[in-house]
Amino acid sequence: MSELNYTVHPSAIIDAGAQIGAGSRVWHFVHICGGAVIGTGCSFGQNVFVGNKVIIGDNCKIQNNVSVYDNVTLEEGVFCGPSMVFTNVYNPRSLIERKNEYRDTLVKKGATLGANCTIVCGNTVGRYAFIGAGAVVNKDVPDYALMVGVPAKQIGWMSEYGEQLDLPLSGEASTTCSHSGATYQLIGQQLNKLD
């Protein structure tokens, strides 16, 4: 048997067939199902579960007590805060089989999902969006949007660096991130980073 190119704690369970990229770290009591596809340089904190129909991109961090259920896709560099929640059935009932009704959830590159937030299935979280702690996302989230509350509402914009930008929610404006020097331009309700 070949030597692993990632780190696994002895208490973790990795089912046969799971694909895990080089340099990833799998900590205490993690369970990764056999159909999971995981990129390089990822970190899985204590008590994380990863389902069969899950794709996780490079350099994602899944903090303690997160379950990444079937039909969830995380692109590169997604941060899942402690005890945040994904769902995959919109109207679950214990007595009714609904595995054929799973809804896809996509979290795009660089997004942050704060501690104890919930991402209701069937929604997309945009690139570098920032979901505040405890928020409940029940609709698609634009790129770079800062979302808080129950249900989550947009209150601002975030830079790729992870700092709130001084911009209105809509209109035409631009600003520069004080940490990275990157310029962001708002047109209508869409924010773009300029090259």
C-alpha positions, 0 to 999 in steps of 0.5 A: 500500500502506498504511503499517504501524502496527507496527515490523518489522526488515528481516530479519523475514519476515511472510507475506501475510495475517498480522494484526498489531495496532498498536504491535507490534514484530517484531525480527530474523529473526522469521517470522510465518505468514500465518494468524497473528492477533496483537493490539496492543502485542506484542513478538517477540524475535530468531528467533521463529516464529509459525505459521498457526493461532495467536492471540496477544492484546494486550500479549504478549511473546515472547522470543528463540528461541520457536516458537509452533506451530499450535493455540497460543492466548495470551490478553492479557499472556502472557510467553514467556521465552527459548527456552521450547517449545510442542509441538502433537503429543503423539507425533511421528514423522518418518515418520508424518503427524500434522498432523490430530492437533494438540492445542490449547494455551491460555495464559490472561491474564497467565501467565508461561512461564519461560525454557527451560520446555516446555508439552506440547500439549493443556494449559491454563495458567491466568490469571496462573500462573507457570511456572518456568524449565526446568519441563515442564508436562504437565497443566493449571495452575490460575490463579495457580499457581507451577509448577516442576520436571520434571514441573512441580509446584505449589509455591505461588501468585503474585499478578498483580503477579508475587510469591509469595503467603504461602499454603498449597497448599490449604485456606482462607486469604487474604492481601494482595499487599504490592506492589499491595494486592490481596487473594487468597482461597484456598478448597480448591485454587482461588485468587481475587483479590477485587475 
